[in-house]
Amino acid sequence: MPQANSVTEIPAAPPDVALSHFARLLAVETDCWDVHECLANDAGFVLLDVRGPEAYAAGHVAQAVNLPYRKITESHLAAWPPDTLFVVYCNGPHCNGADKAAIRLARLGRPVKRMLGGIEGWKISGFPLVQSGVAVTT
């Protein structure tokens, strides 16, 4: 019998528990690759860059709308139907702006997913950014 190690000492969850867990994660998260692929076609969501206007102007995903998380209010979302899916991102794993944005959207009854990795994950994946002198805020 193999010796227990740091991976095997705690048994893996039964398949039904693992299925439930990972399905729940994918209900609230997506990744840069999937977002990139979808933006090349009919995305079916609005991509929100929830960083500040300066960070947005310095480099953002081309189709992203800049709406800093502190400005996520019903009045700022009025342009989109209530069932619009929002995908939010911030700087990356070291930033919780996307989590704060997701909470605000969910509290307003809006469907939301977080793009894992944020702008840093986007760059690491090799996807381009665009720059603008003036950030677009709704």
Residue pairs with C-beta under 8 A, 6 or more apart in sequence:
2 8
12 18
13 21
27 113
28 102
28 112
28 113
28 114
29 113
29 114
29 115
29 116
30 87
30 113
30 114
30 115
30 116
31 115
31 116
31 117
31 121
32 115
32 116
32 117
32 121
32 122
32 124
32 125
32 127
33 125
35 47
35 61
35 87
35 115
36 122
36 125
36 127
38 44
38 45
39 47
39 61
39 62
39 63
43 63
44 85
45 84
45 85
45 86
45 87
45 113
46 65
46 80
46 84
46 85
46 86
46 87
47 61
47 63
47 64
47 65
47 86
47 87
47 89
47 115
48 64
48 65
48 66
48 67
48 86
48 87
48 88
48 89
48 101
49 55
49 56
49 60
49 61
49 64
49 65
49 66
49 67
49 89
49 90
49 119
50 67
50 68
50 69
50 72
50 88
50 89
50 90
50 97
50 98
50 100
50 101
51 60
51 66
51 68
51 90
51 91
51 97
51 119
52 68
52 135
53 66
53 68
53 134
53 135
53 137
54 135
55 91
55 119
56 64
56 66
56 132
56 135
56 136
57 131
57 132
57 133
57 134
57 135
58 131
59 119
59 129
59 130
59 131
60 66
60 119
60 129
60 130
60 131
60 132
61 89
61 119
61 122
61 127
61 129
61 130
62 128
62 129
62 130
64 89
65 136
65 138
66 135
66 136
66 137
66 138
67 76
67 101
67 137
67 138
68 97
68 137
69 88
69 90
69 97
69 98
69 100
69 101
69 104
71 137
71 138
72 101
72 104
72 105
72 108
73 104
73 108
74 108
76 138
77 105
77 108
77 110
79 138
80 86
82 109
82 110
83 111
84 110
84 111
85 111
85 112
85 113
86 105
86 110
86 111
86 112
86 113
87 112
87 113
87 114
87 115
88 98
88 101
88 102
88 105
88 112
88 113
88 114
88 115
89 98
89 114
89 115
89 117
89 118
89 119
89 122
90 96
90 97
90 98
90 101
90 118
90 119
91 97
91 118
91 119
91 120
92 117
92 118
92 119
92 120
92 121
93 117
93 118
93 120
93 121
95 118
98 114
98 115
98 118
99 114
101 112
102 112
102 113
102 114
105 111
105 112
106 112
115 121
115 122
117 124
117 125
119 129
122 129
123 129
